[in-house]
Amino acid sequence: MEKSFLIFLTLTAFITGSTIGASLEEGSLRNLLNQEKATDIISSLSTFIGVLFAIYTYRRWVDGKRKDDSYLAAKKYLTCTDEIEDILQEMNFQYKHICPAPGVIAEDNEVSMQRINHLIISRDKLSHSMLKHKKYHRELKFWNVYIKEKFKTDHIQINISISEILTISRILNNQLYHLINHNPCDKKEITFSKNRFNKNLDSIQKINKIRNDSEFSDFFEFRK
């Protein structure tokens, strides 16, 4: 678009200059200068060229703004992905201190319940972040931003893993609550749930590591 407009502007200037040049050769420009309308003609030509330049400047501004918005959309998507991993790291930290395992010292009930409450809040944050992650992914197409082919399956896998973690964490939190309150609870089931959590966490971390080791341009394609 910009290249075509520049060609048009160049041709307009060329035609205008050629017309004036031809007028000089024929002596008609000298006659025009003696007329009252000469100033109006020159003013009109100047205004016309000024309008063309203003349109060109505006188009450049719009294109620049669109480019900035495209990069912002891509940045929001990546930032949300990092936010998800941070929440999962926090959840994993709490689980490591509360899930029964060799070498883990049992804490008093008050501290353990605080961890449970923290995990419930973190799970809600994770659910909200997953919705944002899907929303930002949809917005990419609007701004003509596309995740490159080799990373497309990663987006799908991240959302699958998050969905599983949301289900697992609800079960695991409930199991830990019963354990803390000395209700009947199978510790093997807790270990099984925690292992499922770890598996999905590892999947997301591996995907993010590959992304973090890549360039911004390796991950996104910006189309015009």
CNS distance restraints for C-alpha pairs under 8 A (distance, minus, plus):
assign (resid   1 and name CA) (resid   5 and name CA) 6.24 0.50 0.50
assign (resid   2 and name CA) (resid   6 and name CA) 6.23 0.50 0.50
assign (resid   2 and name CA) (resid  56 and name CA) 7.68 0.50 0.50
assign (resid   2 and name CA) (resid  59 and name CA) 7.53 0.50 0.50
assign (resid   2 and name CA) (resid  60 and name CA) 7.38 0.50 0.50
assign (resid   3 and name CA) (resid   7 and name CA) 6.35 0.50 0.50
assign (resid   4 and name CA) (resid   8 and name CA) 6.25 0.50 0.50
assign (resid   5 and name CA) (resid   9 and name CA) 6.10 0.50 0.50
assign (resid   5 and name CA) (resid  56 and name CA) 7.13 0.50 0.50
assign (resid   6 and name CA) (resid  10 and name CA) 6.09 0.50 0.50
assign (resid   6 and name CA) (resid  56 and name CA) 7.96 0.50 0.50
assign (resid   7 and name CA) (resid  11 and name CA) 6.17 0.50 0.50
assign (resid   8 and name CA) (resid  12 and name CA) 6.16 0.50 0.50
assign (resid   9 and name CA) (resid  13 and name CA) 6.24 0.50 0.50
assign (resid   9 and name CA) (resid  52 and name CA) 7.10 0.50 0.50
assign (resid  10 and name CA) (resid  14 and name CA) 6.10 0.50 0.50
assign (resid  11 and name CA) (resid  15 and name CA) 6.03 0.50 0.50
assign (resid  12 and name CA) (resid  16 and name CA) 6.08 0.50 0.50
assign (resid  13 and name CA) (resid  17 and name CA) 6.03 0.50 0.50
assign (resid  13 and name CA) (resid  49 and name CA) 7.91 0.50 0.50
assign (resid  14 and name CA) (resid  18 and name CA) 6.01 0.50 0.50
assign (resid  15 and name CA) (resid  19 and name CA) 6.10 0.50 0.50
assign (resid  16 and name CA) (resid  20 and name CA) 6.33 0.50 0.50
assign (resid  17 and name CA) (resid  21 and name CA) 6.01 0.50 0.50
assign (resid  18 and name CA) (resid  22 and name CA) 6.04 0.50 0.50
assign (resid  19 and name CA) (resid  23 and name CA) 6.20 0.50 0.50
assign (resid  20 and name CA) (resid  24 and name CA) 6.27 0.50 0.50
assign (resid  20 and name CA) (resid  29 and name CA) 7.39 0.50 0.50
assign (resid  21 and name CA) (resid  25 and name CA) 6.45 0.50 0.50
assign (resid  22 and name CA) (resid  26 and name CA) 6.37 0.50 0.50
assign (resid  23 and name CA) (resid  27 and name CA) 6.00 0.50 0.50
assign (resid  23 and name CA) (resid  28 and name CA) 5.14 0.50 0.50
assign (resid  23 and name CA) (resid  29 and name CA) 5.15 0.50 0.50
assign (resid  24 and name CA) (resid  28 and name CA) 6.36 0.50 0.50
assign (resid  24 and name CA) (resid  29 and name CA) 5.42 0.50 0.50
assign (resid  24 and name CA) (resid  30 and name CA) 7.29 0.50 0.50
assign (resid  27 and name CA) (resid  31 and name CA) 6.94 0.50 0.50
assign (resid  28 and name CA) (resid  32 and name CA) 6.23 0.50 0.50
assign (resid  29 and name CA) (resid  33 and name CA) 6.20 0.50 0.50
assign (resid  30 and name CA) (resid  34 and name CA) 6.72 0.50 0.50
assign (resid  31 and name CA) (resid  35 and name CA) 6.77 0.50 0.50
assign (resid  32 and name CA) (resid  37 and name CA) 7.42 0.50 0.50
assign (resid  32 and name CA) (resid  38 and name CA) 5.34 0.50 0.50
assign (resid  33 and name CA) (resid  38 and name CA) 5.28 0.50 0.50
assign (resid  33 and name CA) (resid  39 and name CA) 7.66 0.50 0.50
assign (resid  34 and name CA) (resid  38 and name CA) 7.38 0.50 0.50
assign (resid  36 and name CA) (resid  40 and name CA) 7.78 0.50 0.50
assign (resid  37 and name CA) (resid  41 and name CA) 6.23 0.50 0.50
assign (resid  38 and name CA) (resid  42 and name CA) 6.32 0.50 0.50
assign (resid  39 and name CA) (resid  43 and name CA) 5.97 0.50 0.50
assign (resid  40 and name CA) (resid  44 and name CA) 5.99 0.50 0.50
assign (resid  41 and name CA) (resid  45 and name CA) 6.25 0.50 0.50
assign (resid  42 and name CA) (resid  46 and name CA) 6.20 0.50 0.50
assign (resid  43 and name CA) (resid  47 and name CA) 6.08 0.50 0.50
assign (resid  44 and name CA) (resid  48 and name CA) 6.04 0.50 0.50
assign (resid  45 and name CA) (resid  49 and name CA) 6.23 0.50 0.50
assign (resid  46 and name CA) (resid  50 and name CA) 6.01 0.50 0.50
assign (resid  47 and name CA) (resid  51 and name CA) 6.07 0.50 0.50
assign (resid  48 and name CA) (resid  52 and name CA) 6.32 0.50 0.50
assign (resid  49 and name CA) (resid  53 and name CA) 6.21 0.50 0.50
assign (resid  50 and name CA) (resid  54 and name CA) 6.11 0.50 0.50
assign (resid  51 and name CA) (resid  55 and name CA) 6.16 0.50 0.50
assign (resid  52 and name CA) (resid  56 and name CA) 6.20 0.50 0.50
assign (resid  53 and name CA) (resid  57 and name CA) 6.11 0.50 0.50
assign (resid  54 and name CA) (resid  58 and name CA) 6.09 0.50 0.50
assign (resid  55 and name CA) (resid  59 and name CA) 6.10 0.50 0.50
assign (resid  56 and name CA) (resid  60 and name CA) 6.28 0.50 0.50
assign (resid  57 and name CA) (resid  61 and name CA) 6.26 0.50 0.50
assign (resid  58 and name CA) (resid  62 and name CA) 6.17 0.50 0.50
assign (resid  59 and name CA) (resid  63 and name CA) 6.11 0.50 0.50
assign (resid  60 and name CA) (resid  64 and name CA) 6.06 0.50 0.50
assign (resid  61 and name CA) (resid  65 and name CA) 6.05 0.50 0.50
assign (resid  62 and name CA) (resid  66 and name CA) 6.06 0.50 0.50
assign (resid  63 and name CA) (resid  67 and name CA) 6.16 0.50 0.50
assign (resid  64 and name CA) (resid  68 and name CA) 6.22 0.50 0.50
assign (resid  65 and name CA) (resid  69 and name CA) 6.16 0.50 0.50
assign (resid  66 and name CA) (resid  70 and name CA) 6.12 0.50 0.50
assign (resid  66 and name CA) (resid 143 and name CA) 7.61 0.50 0.50
assign (resid  67 and name CA) (resid  71 and name CA) 6.37 0.50 0.50
assign (resid  68 and name CA) (resid  72 and name CA) 6.17 0.50 0.50
assign (resid  69 and name CA) (resid  73 and name CA) 6.15 0.50 0.50
assign (resid  69 and name CA) (resid 143 and name CA) 7.26 0.50 0.50
assign (resid  70 and name CA) (resid  74 and name CA) 6.41 0.50 0.50
assign (resid  70 and name CA) (resid 140 and name CA) 7.47 0.50 0.50
assign (resid  70 and name CA) (resid 143 and name CA) 5.23 0.50 0.50
assign (resid  70 and name CA) (resid 144 and name CA) 7.20 0.50 0.50
assign (resid  70 and name CA) (resid 145 and name CA) 6.50 0.50 0.50
assign (resid  70 and name CA) (resid 222 and name CA) 7.65 0.50 0.50
assign (resid  71 and name CA) (resid  75 and name CA) 6.07 0.50 0.50
assign (resid  72 and name CA) (resid  76 and name CA) 6.11 0.50 0.50
assign (resid  73 and name CA) (resid  77 and name CA) 6.42 0.50 0.50
assign (resid  73 and name CA) (resid 136 and name CA) 6.97 0.50 0.50
assign (resid  73 and name CA) (resid 139 and name CA) 6.93 0.50 0.50
assign (resid  73 and name CA) (resid 140 and name CA) 6.05 0.50 0.50
assign (resid  73 and name CA) (resid 143 and name CA) 7.38 0.50 0.50
assign (resid  74 and name CA) (resid  78 and name CA) 6.45 0.50 0.50
assign (resid  74 and name CA) (resid 140 and name CA) 6.63 0.50 0.50
assign (resid  74 and name CA) (resid 145 and name CA) 7.22 0.50 0.50
assign (resid  74 and name CA) (resid 220 and name CA) 7.63 0.50 0.50
assign (resid  75 and name CA) (resid  79 and name CA) 6.00 0.50 0.50
assign (resid  76 and name CA) (resid  80 and name CA) 6.11 0.50 0.50
assign (resid  76 and name CA) (resid 136 and name CA) 6.79 0.50 0.50
assign (resid  77 and name CA) (resid  81 and name CA) 6.43 0.50 0.50
assign (resid  77 and name CA) (resid 133 and name CA) 6.34 0.50 0.50
assign (resid  77 and name CA) (resid 136 and name CA) 5.33 0.50 0.50
assign (resid  77 and name CA) (resid 137 and name CA) 6.44 0.50 0.50
assign (resid  78 and name CA) (resid  82 and name CA) 6.38 0.50 0.50
assign (resid  79 and name CA) (resid  83 and name CA) 6.16 0.50 0.50
assign (resid  80 and name CA) (resid  84 and name CA) 6.25 0.50 0.50
assign (resid  80 and name CA) (resid 129 and name CA) 6.77 0.50 0.50
assign (resid  80 and name CA) (resid 132 and name CA) 7.16 0.50 0.50
assign (resid  80 and name CA) (resid 133 and name CA) 5.93 0.50 0.50
assign (resid  81 and name CA) (resid  85 and name CA) 6.56 0.50 0.50
assign (resid  81 and name CA) (resid 133 and name CA) 6.86 0.50 0.50
assign (resid  81 and name CA) (resid 208 and name CA) 7.98 0.50 0.50
assign (resid  82 and name CA) (resid  86 and name CA) 6.28 0.50 0.50
assign (resid  82 and name CA) (resid 208 and name CA) 7.91 0.50 0.50
assign (resid  83 and name CA) (resid  87 and name CA) 6.35 0.50 0.50
assign (resid  83 and name CA) (resid 129 and name CA) 7.41 0.50 0.50
assign (resid  84 and name CA) (resid  88 and name CA) 6.30 0.50 0.50
assign (resid  84 and name CA) (resid 126 and name CA) 6.34 0.50 0.50
assign (resid  84 and name CA) (resid 129 and name CA) 6.30 0.50 0.50
assign (resid  84 and name CA) (resid 130 and name CA) 7.44 0.50 0.50
assign (resid  85 and name CA) (resid  89 and name CA) 6.11 0.50 0.50
assign (resid  85 and name CA) (resid 204 and name CA) 7.43 0.50 0.50
assign (resid  85 and name CA) (resid 205 and name CA) 7.19 0.50 0.50
assign (resid  86 and name CA) (resid  90 and name CA) 6.32 0.50 0.50
assign (resid  87 and name CA) (resid  91 and name CA) 6.27 0.50 0.50
assign (resid  87 and name CA) (resid 122 and name CA) 6.41 0.50 0.50
assign (resid  87 and name CA) (resid 125 and name CA) 7.46 0.50 0.50
assign (resid  87 and name CA) (resid 126 and name CA) 6.47 0.50 0.50
assign (resid  88 and name CA) (resid  92 and name CA) 6.05 0.50 0.50
assign (resid  88 and name CA) (resid 126 and name CA) 7.71 0.50 0.50
assign (resid  88 and name CA) (resid 201 and name CA) 7.04 0.50 0.50
assign (resid  89 and name CA) (resid  93 and name CA) 6.17 0.50 0.50
assign (resid  90 and name CA) (resid  94 and name CA) 6.47 0.50 0.50
assign (resid  90 and name CA) (resid 122 and name CA) 7.76 0.50 0.50
assign (resid  91 and name CA) (resid  95 and name CA) 6.23 0.50 0.50
assign (resid  91 and name CA) (resid 119 and name CA) 6.00 0.50 0.50
assign (resid  91 and name CA) (resid 122 and name CA) 6.66 0.50 0.50
assign (resid  91 and name CA) (resid 123 and name CA) 7.97 0.50 0.50
assign (resid  92 and name CA) (resid  96 and name CA) 6.13 0.50 0.50
assign (resid  93 and name CA) (resid  97 and name CA) 6.79 0.50 0.50
assign (resid  94 and name CA) (resid  98 and name CA) 6.41 0.50 0.50
assign (resid  94 and name CA) (resid 115 and name CA) 6.11 0.50 0.50
assign (resid  94 and name CA) (resid 119 and name CA) 7.11 0.50 0.50
assign (resid  95 and name CA) (resid  99 and name CA) 5.46 0.50 0.50
assign (resid  95 and name CA) (resid 194 and name CA) 7.84 0.50 0.50
assign (resid  96 and name CA) (resid 104 and name CA) 7.80 0.50 0.50
assign (resid  97 and name CA) (resid 104 and name CA) 6.62 0.50 0.50
assign (resid  97 and name CA) (resid 105 and name CA) 7.78 0.50 0.50
assign (resid  98 and name CA) (resid 104 and name CA) 7.80 0.50 0.50
assign (resid  98 and name CA) (resid 106 and name CA) 7.19 0.50 0.50
assign (resid  98 and name CA) (resid 107 and name CA) 7.61 0.50 0.50
assign (resid  98 and name CA) (resid 112 and name CA) 6.51 0.50 0.50
assign (resid  98 and name CA) (resid 115 and name CA) 7.51 0.50 0.50
assign (resid  98 and name CA) (resid 176 and name CA) 7.72 0.50 0.50
assign (resid  99 and name CA) (resid 104 and name CA) 7.79 0.50 0.50
assign (resid  99 and name CA) (resid 176 and name CA) 7.22 0.50 0.50
assign (resid  99 and name CA) (resid 190 and name CA) 7.21 0.50 0.50
assign (resid  99 and name CA) (resid 191 and name CA) 7.53 0.50 0.50
assign (resid  99 and name CA) (resid 194 and name CA) 7.74 0.50 0.50
assign (resid 100 and name CA) (resid 104 and name CA) 6.40 0.50 0.50
assign (resid 100 and name CA) (resid 106 and name CA) 7.68 0.50 0.50
assign (resid 100 and name CA) (resid 187 and name CA) 7.21 0.50 0.50
assign (resid 100 and name CA) (resid 190 and name CA) 7.86 0.50 0.50
assign (resid 100 and name CA) (resid 191 and name CA) 7.54 0.50 0.50
assign (resid 101 and name CA) (resid 191 and name CA) 7.89 0.50 0.50
assign (resid 107 and name CA) (resid 111 and name CA) 6.41 0.50 0.50
assign (resid 107 and name CA) (resid 112 and name CA) 6.23 0.50 0.50
assign (resid 108 and name CA) (resid 112 and name CA) 6.30 0.50 0.50
assign (resid 109 and name CA) (resid 113 and name CA) 5.96 0.50 0.50
assign (resid 109 and name CA) (resid 180 and name CA) 6.21 0.50 0.50
assign (resid 109 and name CA) (resid 181 and name CA) 7.64 0.50 0.50
assign (resid 110 and name CA) (resid 114 and name CA) 6.29 0.50 0.50
assign (resid 111 and name CA) (resid 115 and name CA) 6.39 0.50 0.50
assign (resid 112 and name CA) (resid 116 and name CA) 6.32 0.50 0.50
assign (resid 112 and name CA) (resid 180 and name CA) 7.06 0.50 0.50
assign (resid 113 and name CA) (resid 117 and name CA) 6.18 0.50 0.50
assign (resid 113 and name CA) (resid 177 and name CA) 7.52 0.50 0.50
assign (resid 113 and name CA) (resid 180 and name CA) 7.62 0.50 0.50
assign (resid 114 and name CA) (resid 118 and name CA) 6.10 0.50 0.50
assign (resid 115 and name CA) (resid 119 and name CA) 6.11 0.50 0.50
assign (resid 116 and name CA) (resid 120 and name CA) 6.27 0.50 0.50
assign (resid 116 and name CA) (resid 173 and name CA) 6.50 0.50 0.50
assign (resid 116 and name CA) (resid 176 and name CA) 7.70 0.50 0.50
assign (resid 116 and name CA) (resid 177 and name CA) 7.14 0.50 0.50
assign (resid 117 and name CA) (resid 121 and name CA) 6.35 0.50 0.50
assign (resid 118 and name CA) (resid 122 and name CA) 6.14 0.50 0.50
assign (resid 119 and name CA) (resid 123 and name CA) 6.01 0.50 0.50
assign (resid 119 and name CA) (resid 173 and name CA) 7.43 0.50 0.50
assign (resid 120 and name CA) (resid 124 and name CA) 6.44 0.50 0.50
assign (resid 120 and name CA) (resid 173 and name CA) 7.52 0.50 0.50
assign (resid 121 and name CA) (resid 125 and name CA) 6.35 0.50 0.50
assign (resid 122 and name CA) (resid 126 and name CA) 6.11 0.50 0.50
assign (resid 123 and name CA) (resid 127 and name CA) 6.25 0.50 0.50
assign (resid 123 and name CA) (resid 166 and name CA) 6.64 0.50 0.50
assign (resid 123 and name CA) (resid 169 and name CA) 7.29 0.50 0.50
assign (resid 124 and name CA) (resid 128 and name CA) 6.30 0.50 0.50
assign (resid 125 and name CA) (resid 129 and name CA) 6.08 0.50 0.50
assign (resid 126 and name CA) (resid 130 and name CA) 6.12 0.50 0.50
assign (resid 126 and name CA) (resid 162 and name CA) 7.87 0.50 0.50
assign (resid 126 and name CA) (resid 166 and name CA) 7.72 0.50 0.50
assign (resid 127 and name CA) (resid 131 and name CA) 6.56 0.50 0.50
assign (resid 127 and name CA) (resid 166 and name CA) 7.13 0.50 0.50
assign (resid 128 and name CA) (resid 132 and name CA) 6.42 0.50 0.50
assign (resid 129 and name CA) (resid 133 and name CA) 6.00 0.50 0.50
assign (resid 130 and name CA) (resid 134 and name CA) 6.34 0.50 0.50
assign (resid 130 and name CA) (resid 159 and name CA) 7.03 0.50 0.50
assign (resid 130 and name CA) (resid 162 and name CA) 7.19 0.50 0.50
assign (resid 131 and name CA) (resid 135 and name CA) 6.18 0.50 0.50
assign (resid 132 and name CA) (resid 136 and name CA) 6.00 0.50 0.50
assign (resid 133 and name CA) (resid 137 and name CA) 6.19 0.50 0.50
assign (resid 134 and name CA) (resid 138 and name CA) 6.35 0.50 0.50
assign (resid 135 and name CA) (resid 139 and name CA) 6.35 0.50 0.50
assign (resid 136 and name CA) (resid 140 and name CA) 6.45 0.50 0.50
assign (resid 137 and name CA) (resid 141 and name CA) 7.63 0.50 0.50
assign (resid 138 and name CA) (resid 142 and name CA) 7.40 0.50 0.50
assign (resid 139 and name CA) (resid 143 and name CA) 6.74 0.50 0.50
assign (resid 140 and name CA) (resid 144 and name CA) 6.33 0.50 0.50
assign (resid 140 and name CA) (resid 145 and name CA) 4.89 0.50 0.50
assign (resid 140 and name CA) (resid 146 and name CA) 6.39 0.50 0.50
assign (resid 141 and name CA) (resid 145 and name CA) 5.37 0.50 0.50
assign (resid 141 and name CA) (resid 146 and name CA) 6.27 0.50 0.50
assign (resid 144 and name CA) (resid 222 and name CA) 6.10 0.50 0.50
assign (resid 144 and name CA) (resid 223 and name CA) 5.34 0.50 0.50
assign (resid 144 and name CA) (resid 224 and name CA) 6.77 0.50 0.50
assign (resid 145 and name CA) (resid 220 and name CA) 6.64 0.50 0.50
assign (resid 145 and name CA) (resid 221 and name CA) 5.77 0.50 0.50
assign (resid 145 and name CA) (resid 222 and name CA) 4.76 0.50 0.50
assign (resid 145 and name CA) (resid 223 and name CA) 6.31 0.50 0.50
assign (resid 146 and name CA) (resid 220 and name CA) 5.64 0.50 0.50
assign (resid 146 and name CA) (resid 221 and name CA) 5.09 0.50 0.50
assign (resid 146 and name CA) (resid 222 and name CA) 6.52 0.50 0.50
assign (resid 146 and name CA) (resid 223 and name CA) 7.82 0.50 0.50
assign (resid 147 and name CA) (resid 151 and name CA) 6.38 0.50 0.50
assign (resid 147 and name CA) (resid 152 and name CA) 6.01 0.50 0.50
assign (resid 147 and name CA) (resid 219 and name CA) 5.96 0.50 0.50
assign (resid 147 and name CA) (resid 220 and name CA) 4.69 0.50 0.50
assign (resid 147 and name CA) (resid 221 and name CA) 6.19 0.50 0.50
assign (resid 148 and name CA) (resid 152 and name CA) 6.35 0.50 0.50
assign (resid 148 and name CA) (resid 218 and name CA) 7.45 0.50 0.50
assign (resid 148 and name CA) (resid 219 and name CA) 5.70 0.50 0.50
assign (resid 148 and name CA) (resid 220 and name CA) 5.53 0.50 0.50
assign (resid 148 and name CA) (resid 221 and name CA) 6.12 0.50 0.50
assign (resid 149 and name CA) (resid 153 and name CA) 7.92 0.50 0.50
assign (resid 151 and name CA) (resid 155 and name CA) 7.00 0.50 0.50
assign (resid 151 and name CA) (resid 219 and name CA) 6.83 0.50 0.50
assign (resid 152 and name CA) (resid 156 and name CA) 7.00 0.50 0.50
assign (resid 153 and name CA) (resid 157 and name CA) 6.12 0.50 0.50
assign (resid 154 and name CA) (resid 158 and name CA) 6.03 0.50 0.50
assign (resid 154 and name CA) (resid 207 and name CA) 6.49 0.50 0.50
assign (resid 155 and name CA) (resid 159 and name CA) 6.52 0.50 0.50
assign (resid 156 and name CA) (resid 160 and name CA) 6.30 0.50 0.50
assign (resid 157 and name CA) (resid 161 and name CA) 6.09 0.50 0.50
assign (resid 157 and name CA) (resid 204 and name CA) 7.87 0.50 0.50
assign (resid 158 and name CA) (resid 162 and name CA) 6.14 0.50 0.50
assign (resid 158 and name CA) (resid 203 and name CA) 7.74 0.50 0.50
assign (resid 158 and name CA) (resid 204 and name CA) 5.81 0.50 0.50
assign (resid 158 and name CA) (resid 207 and name CA) 7.91 0.50 0.50
assign (resid 159 and name CA) (resid 163 and name CA) 6.10 0.50 0.50
assign (resid 160 and name CA) (resid 164 and name CA) 6.32 0.50 0.50
assign (resid 161 and name CA) (resid 165 and name CA) 6.12 0.50 0.50
assign (resid 161 and name CA) (resid 200 and name CA) 5.21 0.50 0.50
assign (resid 161 and name CA) (resid 201 and name CA) 7.45 0.50 0.50
assign (resid 161 and name CA) (resid 203 and name CA) 7.34 0.50 0.50
assign (resid 161 and name CA) (resid 204 and name CA) 7.09 0.50 0.50
assign (resid 162 and name CA) (resid 166 and name CA) 6.14 0.50 0.50
assign (resid 162 and name CA) (resid 200 and name CA) 7.51 0.50 0.50
assign (resid 163 and name CA) (resid 167 and name CA) 6.48 0.50 0.50
assign (resid 164 and name CA) (resid 168 and name CA) 6.02 0.50 0.50
assign (resid 164 and name CA) (resid 200 and name CA) 7.44 0.50 0.50
assign (resid 165 and name CA) (resid 169 and name CA) 5.73 0.50 0.50
assign (resid 165 and name CA) (resid 196 and name CA) 7.96 0.50 0.50
assign (resid 165 and name CA) (resid 197 and name CA) 5.85 0.50 0.50
assign (resid 165 and name CA) (resid 200 and name CA) 6.76 0.50 0.50
assign (resid 165 and name CA) (resid 201 and name CA) 7.95 0.50 0.50
assign (resid 166 and name CA) (resid 170 and name CA) 6.34 0.50 0.50
assign (resid 167 and name CA) (resid 171 and name CA) 6.61 0.50 0.50
assign (resid 168 and name CA) (resid 172 and name CA) 5.98 0.50 0.50
assign (resid 168 and name CA) (resid 193 and name CA) 6.31 0.50 0.50
assign (resid 168 and name CA) (resid 196 and name CA) 7.27 0.50 0.50
assign (resid 168 and name CA) (resid 197 and name CA) 6.51 0.50 0.50
assign (resid 169 and name CA) (resid 173 and name CA) 5.75 0.50 0.50
assign (resid 169 and name CA) (resid 193 and name CA) 7.92 0.50 0.50
assign (resid 169 and name CA) (resid 197 and name CA) 7.35 0.50 0.50
assign (resid 170 and name CA) (resid 174 and name CA) 6.31 0.50 0.50
assign (resid 171 and name CA) (resid 175 and name CA) 6.23 0.50 0.50
assign (resid 171 and name CA) (resid 193 and name CA) 7.59 0.50 0.50
assign (resid 172 and name CA) (resid 176 and name CA) 6.12 0.50 0.50
assign (resid 172 and name CA) (resid 190 and name CA) 6.34 0.50 0.50
assign (resid 172 and name CA) (resid 193 and name CA) 5.98 0.50 0.50
assign (resid 172 and name CA) (resid 194 and name CA) 7.14 0.50 0.50
assign (resid 173 and name CA) (resid 177 and name CA) 6.10 0.50 0.50
assign (resid 174 and name CA) (resid 178 and name CA) 6.46 0.50 0.50
assign (resid 175 and name CA) (resid 179 and name CA) 6.28 0.50 0.50
assign (resid 175 and name CA) (resid 185 and name CA) 6.68 0.50 0.50
assign (resid 175 and name CA) (resid 190 and name CA) 6.45 0.50 0.50
assign (resid 176 and name CA) (resid 180 and name CA) 6.09 0.50 0.50
assign (resid 176 and name CA) (resid 190 and name CA) 7.35 0.50 0.50
assign (resid 177 and name CA) (resid 181 and name CA) 6.29 0.50 0.50
assign (resid 178 and name CA) (resid 182 and name CA) 6.08 0.50 0.50
assign (resid 178 and name CA) (resid 183 and name CA) 4.85 0.50 0.50
assign (resid 178 and name CA) (resid 184 and name CA) 6.85 0.50 0.50
assign (resid 178 and name CA) (resid 185 and name CA) 6.37 0.50 0.50
assign (resid 179 and name CA) (resid 183 and name CA) 5.82 0.50 0.50
assign (resid 179 and name CA) (resid 184 and name CA) 7.16 0.50 0.50
assign (resid 179 and name CA) (resid 185 and name CA) 5.86 0.50 0.50
assign (resid 186 and name CA) (resid 190 and name CA) 6.80 0.50 0.50
assign (resid 187 and name CA) (resid 191 and name CA) 6.27 0.50 0.50
assign (resid 188 and name CA) (resid 192 and name CA) 6.11 0.50 0.50
assign (resid 189 and name CA) (resid 193 and name CA) 6.17 0.50 0.50
assign (resid 190 and name CA) (resid 194 and name CA) 6.13 0.50 0.50
assign (resid 191 and name CA) (resid 195 and name CA) 6.12 0.50 0.50
assign (resid 192 and name CA) (resid 196 and name CA) 6.39 0.50 0.50
assign (resid 193 and name CA) (resid 197 and name CA) 6.30 0.50 0.50
assign (resid 194 and name CA) (resid 198 and name CA) 6.18 0.50 0.50
assign (resid 195 and name CA) (resid 199 and name CA) 6.16 0.50 0.50
assign (resid 196 and name CA) (resid 200 and name CA) 6.47 0.50 0.50
assign (resid 197 and name CA) (resid 201 and name CA) 6.13 0.50 0.50
assign (resid 198 and name CA) (resid 202 and name CA) 6.00 0.50 0.50
assign (resid 199 and name CA) (resid 203 and name CA) 6.36 0.50 0.50
assign (resid 200 and name CA) (resid 204 and name CA) 6.46 0.50 0.50
assign (resid 201 and name CA) (resid 205 and name CA) 6.20 0.50 0.50
assign (resid 202 and name CA) (resid 206 and name CA) 6.09 0.50 0.50
assign (resid 203 and name CA) (resid 207 and name CA) 6.45 0.50 0.50
assign (resid 204 and name CA) (resid 208 and name CA) 6.21 0.50 0.50
assign (resid 205 and name CA) (resid 209 and name CA) 6.04 0.50 0.50
assign (resid 206 and name CA) (resid 210 and name CA) 6.41 0.50 0.50
assign (resid 207 and name CA) (resid 211 and name CA) 6.39 0.50 0.50
assign (resid 208 and name CA) (resid 212 and name CA) 5.97 0.50 0.50
assign (resid 209 and name CA) (resid 213 and name CA) 6.15 0.50 0.50
assign (resid 210 and name CA) (resid 214 and name CA) 6.42 0.50 0.50
assign (resid 211 and name CA) (resid 215 and name CA) 7.82 0.50 0.50
assign (resid 211 and name CA) (resid 219 and name CA) 7.40 0.50 0.50
assign (resid 214 and name CA) (resid 218 and name CA) 6.18 0.50 0.50
assign (resid 214 and name CA) (resid 219 and name CA) 7.20 0.50 0.50
assign (resid 215 and name CA) (resid 219 and name CA) 6.80 0.50 0.50
assign (resid 216 and name CA) (resid 220 and name CA) 6.64 0.50 0.50
assign (resid 217 and name CA) (resid 221 and name CA) 6.99 0.50 0.50
